[in-house]
Every structure is written in C-alpha cells, then in structure tokens.
Amino acid sequence: MMRFGTLLAILSLAFVASPAAAHEMRPAYLDMRETAPDEFALVWKVPAQGEMRLGLYVRLPDTCRANAKPRRSIEGGAYIERWSATCEGGLKGKEIAIDGLRSTMTDALARIAHRDGTTEISRLKPEAATFIVADAQTSLEVASTYFRLGVDHILSGFDHLLFVFALFLLIRDPVILIKTVTAFTIAHSITLAGASLGYFSLPQKPVEATIALSIAFVASELVKMKPGSKRLSESYPWLVAFAFGLLHGFGFAGALKEIGLPQSDVPLALLTFNVGVEVGQLLFLTLAFVLLRAVIGLFSISFALLRTASGYLLGAISTFWLVGRLASF
C-alpha cells in the first residue's frame, strides 16, 4: 500500500505539474495585416492569468508610428491589444523585436500578412527575440516553420498527450497499438484539415470540454480492466481512438487557425504542421515507454498496478479539466 501511495504521488507530480507548466509556456502571438500600402492592423496576445500578464511588448521599427492608442482587453486567458500603425516604406527588411522575451521561458509567434498575398510566420525565442521581415519565405522555410509549430503544439498540449498515454496503457499488443494510433492520426488529420480550410467547424469551448471527457472515458476503462474479460475499448480500440480523434482534430485546428496558413503554401503548411504533431506524439510515446519501464524496475511493481494507478490519476485530472471547461461556457 505504501508503495502504491508513493507511486501515485510521483505520477501526480509528473502529470499535475504539466498543466501548470503549459499555462506558463503558452506563446505570445503577434498578428500584422497590411490593410493599405504601409498601413497595418495589429493584434498582440500575451498569456495572462486573471489581471496579471507577462511583461512582453512589441517593438516595431523606428519607421512605424501608432495611429491611435491600443484597445486593451482580457479574453480567454490572454491579454490582447489591438491597434493600427503606419510604417513608412513597409516592413520588408525591417526588424521587429519582442521586449521582455529574454527574461521568460515562453516563445512568441509573429504572423505578417502582406497585401500581395504573401504571409510569413516567425518564431521568436528568449535567445532570439528579434527577426527581420523577409521579402518572401521559401517553401522549405514555410515547411520548417510549420513542422516546428506542430511539434511544439502537441508537446505543450497535455490533454492530447494524456489521451494518447491512456491508449498506450490500455493496449499491450504492439501491432494493435500501432493500428490504434494510426486510426487516431487519420481521424484528427481529417478534422484538422477540414476545420483549418473552413469546410466545417465546432465551437472551441465544447470541443475542449469533450477532449477532457475523452480522457476520463479511457481512464475509466483502465480502472475497470479485468483479466479474462474485454471491454469495448479493448475489443475495438481503433474505433474509440478514431471517434475521439475527430474531436481532437478540432482542438489542433483551433491552434492552427490562430496562427494562420500562408496563402501561397496552404497544402504544404497544413501537411508539415500535421507531420510535426505526429513526430511530437511519437517522441512522447517513446519517452513514456522508457519512463514506465524505469518506474516498474525501480519500484518492482506490476504493470497492472501501474495502469490502475494511472487510470485513477488520469480520471481525476480529466474530471478537473472537464468541470473547469464546462464552467467557462
């Protein structure tokens, strides 16, 4: 019993700490759209908690001047400023910086849409808090940017990762696990592409609540597993993964919609973002496998006990998320 309690405590620290870290690691986001020659509409989003916000500020080139004071608001856990600016001679070849980024652990994404239809995405980090606006991005640069965004998004999307982790614990047969993860991939790729291209959509808050519910469902299946009998999720795991994967795809699409797709390379950006999601998912599963083997060896416990402990923990976390997300409606 003591060993079980110790294990549960370790798992609690590993998983409960993750959502807190995710809140701090959300990227800031700058959107600039050229509405007329040398005229830009700007939206600046900074992670916030209540009235508290990260001290991140946009520094435009010296040739830019604001046309009015920014309109400020707090929306969905983000501090938002909206304003317009005139930048003499345009932005191409000019430097944009995010002041304060070097003292944080988060990133910032900058999306600039020019009047000629070209769009560029830049990712700023604490160690590289400035960028030069390019004349145009090559297809390779677009692919690289969206691939990294896909990897980053899945590795910071703890609700998606916990669902995949629950499937990993549920299925012991490697072949069936591969088929199940493939079904999940196909499903979320369908809705990711469709929602990102505007063919269909669902409200984001109900989607996020249902994603939490999907984790709770698989967690309950982990707890109820018994030798000699198979539940629905064990008999048809690919079906469960496919059904919930459709909903998770809407979650991925929510992030991609905010970032936006470059008009000149939509298929490439969509493909590489999705590939990045899959690579991040595989990296996580590899790490989960190594850690599980280490925990089993360190505590000399059975996989069944570990699975049950994880099921209870995942159920508690997902229920907490579900209640919070329903309350935000």
N, C-alpha and C positions, 0 to 999 in steps of 0.2 A: 504493500500500500504506500509506504514511504517512497519507494522507487517510482511508483506511478505518479505520486504527487510531485516529485522532483521533475519528472519528465514533462508533466503538464505545465509546470512553472516555466521550464525552458521554452516550450513551444509557445506559451503565452507571450513571453518576452520577444520571441522571434517574429510572431505574427501581429501582435497588438501594436508593437512599436512601428511596424511598417506603415499603417495608415497615417500615423502622426508624421513620419518622415515624408510620406507622399505629399502631405499638405505643404511642408516647407520646400519641397523640391519642384512644385509646380512652376513652369516657366512663365516669365513675363512675356507680354505679346504686344508688338507694335505693328499697326496696320496703317499704311500710307497709300492713298489712291489719288492719282493725278486727275483732277476733275476738269481742269483747263490748263492751257500752257503755263507751266511754272506754278500752278495752284494745286495744293494738296489738302485732302481731308485726312485727318489723323485720329486714330483711336489707340489709346495706350492703356493696357490692362496690367495691373500689378497684383500679385497674390496678397490677400488680406484676410484677417480674422477679426470679425466684428468691425470696429472702427480703426483697428491697427493695420497698417500696411507696411510692406517692405519699402525701405528708402531708396527706390530706384527711380531715376529721372532721365528722360530723353534729352540728349544734347544734339541739336541739329547743326548743320554747317552755318558759318557766320553770315552766309548769303541769304539765310532764311529768317523771316520775321512772322510772328503770330498776328493774325488778323483780328483776333478777339481773345478774351480770357477763356481758358478751357472750361467746359461744363463738366462738373465732377459728380460722381455717384458711386454707390456701393451696390454691386449686383452679383449674386451667386458666389460669394466668397472672393470677389475681386474688386479692387479699387479701379475705377475707369475714368479716364479723361478724354474728352472729345473736343477738338478744335480744328481750325484751318490755318494754313500758313502759305505765304508766298516765298518761293525760293528762286531768286534771280538766276537765270541760266540753267534751271533744272537741278536735278540731284546727281546725275551721272558723273562719276569721277569724284564726287564729294564724300567726306567722311561723316558717318553718324556714330555716336557713342551712347552708351548707357552708363551714366554716372552712378556709382554706388554698387555696381555689379561685382567689382573685385572683392568686396568685403562680405559677399554672400556665398551660399552653396548652390544657388539656383542658376538657371540659364535664361536667356531671353531670345525670342524669335522675332525676326523683323521681316515683314512681307511688304513689298513695294510693287504696286501695280501701275505701270506707265500707260499713257494714253495710246501708245502704239500697239497695245495688246500684250506686251511682254510683261512677265511677272517674275520677280526673283525673291527667293527665301534665303535669309541668312540666319545662322545660329551663333549667338554670342555667348561666351563663357566667362567666368571670373578671370581667367588668364588671358582672354582675348575679348575685351569689352568694346571694341570698335570694329567697323568694317567700312570698306569703300564701295559705294554703289557702282555696280558694273554696268557696262553698256548693254550686255546681254549675257545670260548664262548658257553654257553649252549643255547638251543633253546629258553628258557624263556628270556635270556638276549638279544638274537637277536630280538625276538618279541617286547620286551620292547623298545629297541633302535629304531627300525623302526617305531613303533607306535608313539613315541615322535617326530620323524623326520616328519611323516605325519601331525601331529597336528601343529607343528611349521611351516611347509611349507605352509599350507593353511592359517594360521593366518597371515603370512607375505606376502601372495600372494594377494595383494589388487585388482588386475584385476579380479581374480577368485571370490573374495568376492563381488565385486561390481556387477558382473553379477548375482550372487545369490540374492543379495539385490534387484536388479531390478526386478527379478522374484517374490520376496516376495511382492514388492509393486504392481505388476501387477495383482496378484491373491488374491482375498479376501476369496474365499471358502477354508477352511482348508483341506478338502478332496482332492480337485483338486491341491492344493499347495503340499500336500504330494506326490501325483502321479507325479507331475511335477518334484519335487526334486529327486524322485526315478528314473525318466527317465534320468535326468542329471547324477545321480550317476552311473546308468548302462552304459550309454554311455562313460563317462570318464574312467570307470573301464575297458572297452573293449580296448580302445586305450592305456591306461596306461600299461596294462598287455602286449599287443601285441608289443608296441614300446620298453618297457623295456626288453622284451625277444628277441628282434631283428627280429620279424616277419615282421614288416613294420616300416617305419619312414617317417617323413617330416622334411624339413629344419626348424630349430628353429625360425629364424627371421620372416619368413612369418606366422608361427603359432602364434607368439606373436602379430603380426600386426592384424591377423584375430580375436584374442581374444579381442583386443581393439575394433574392428569393431562390434563384437557381443554385447558388452556393449552399443555401440552407437545405434545399432538397437533396443534393448529393451528400451533404454532411449527414443527414438523417439516414440515408441509405448505408453509409459507412457504419453507423452505430448499430443498425438493425441486421447487419450481415450475420448469418449463422452457417456453420458447416453443414453441408448436405442439402441446403435449400438455396435457390437462386431467386433474387428479387428482380423486378423489371429492369432496373439499371444494370444488373449483372447479365441478364439474358440478352438485352438489346442496348448495350452501352452506346453504340454508334447512333441509335435513334435519339437517345437522350441528349447526346453531345450535339447532334445536328439541330434538334429543336431549340436548345438553348443557344447554340452558336449563332442562329439567325438573330437573336436578340443582342448578343454580344457584338455582332457586326454593327448594329445601330450605335452602340457605345463607341466603337472605334471611329465610326463615321462622324460622330459629334466632334471629336478632336480634329479630324481631318478637315471638316467644314470650317472650323475656326481658323485653321492655318491657311486653307485655301489651296486650290490647284492652279498651276501655271497654265494659261490658256493655250500655249504653244505645245505643251508636252503633257496633256492630261493622262493619256493611257500609261505613259512611262512613269509619271509621278505616282499614279494610283497603284501600278504594279510594284514599284520598288518600295512604297510605303507598306504594302501588304507583305512583301518578302521580308522587310525589316521586322514586322510584327512576328512572323513565323520564326525567324532566326532568334529573336529575343525569347520567344516561347521555348524553343529547343535549348537555349542556354540555361533557362530557368529549370527545365526538367532535368538537365544534366546535373546541375548543382543540387537539385532536390534529391536525386538518386544518391549522390555522393554523401550528402549530409545524413540521409536516412540510414545508409549503411554504417556511417560513423556512430550515430546515436544508438543503433541496435548493438553494435560491438561494444561501445563504451558502457552501456547500462545492462548488457546481457539480457535483453528483453525480447519478447516475440514480436513479429511483425503485426500480429493480430492486436496485441495490446497497444502498440504504437498507432495503428489505424483507428482503434476506438478512441484513444485519447485525442487524436487529431480531429476525429469526427465531432466530438463534443466541443472542442475549441472552435473549429470552423463554424459549427452551428451557432455558437454564442456570438462570434464576431459578425457573421452574416445577418443574424437577427437584429443585432445592434444597428448595423448599417441600414437594414430594411426599415426599422422604426424611424430612424433619423431621416431617411429619404422620403418616407411617407409624410412625415411631419412637415417637410419643406414644400409640399404641394401648395 
